[in-house]
């Protein structure tokens, strides 16, 4: 597409030079044709960067079991590509503006008072450049990557998009949380897939103190063995806490990714409660009350 605009402009410029137009008219036409050529070149460079990005992304798909390296590459490529495209666009617009003599004179005047102008411009553009620098920091250090599972402002979601100024977090209920890039540099957050997509997930149940734990362990193992979302690493039962009314039992399981982890924990809770109601109805928490027989006899007398 850029060549489809640039080539006619080139031929038109050659045709204008071959005409007998007045010099002023010819200079004005050539000026605007030159602006069109610069815009086409800038457009072509931006599209070339985008094509290079698309090629890298196509060679690193994320729809595989272990996509940590692919997500790392895609994040760096996307962020750096946006920064380069913005830089090319800014340079192209600057070159076009400098072709106007009046703007060149304004530029010389601004350079004469560069201290104040630079201070004002820097303060006004601080959020823009702050996000741009934050984007480069994220691309290099990678506290987040595309498709990472994060908890931001108490919301669980996945990194859906990283732009040059903000990050889109797709929340579990399909809402989108828009977060400035700088926020991820300046604030703490949880990243569940920083090193690996594998997760440990606890499912808690409250049981009566008299509940036998070995049948619970055996049933949890049967649940894990029959569920394809279990990755075969962890399937254990621990007593997490004890209160006067009941004990808190943790059913700890592992899965390959956060989606499987959530569904596996839900399945473990449902099937374990169904097993306890069916096989050990006395295992569910109960409130016990005792009656002092001496006080009861005194009240009857």
Order of alpha helices (4+ residues) and beta strands (2+ residues): alpha-alpha-alpha-alpha-alpha-alpha-beta-beta-beta-beta-alpha-beta-beta-alpha-beta-beta-alpha-alpha
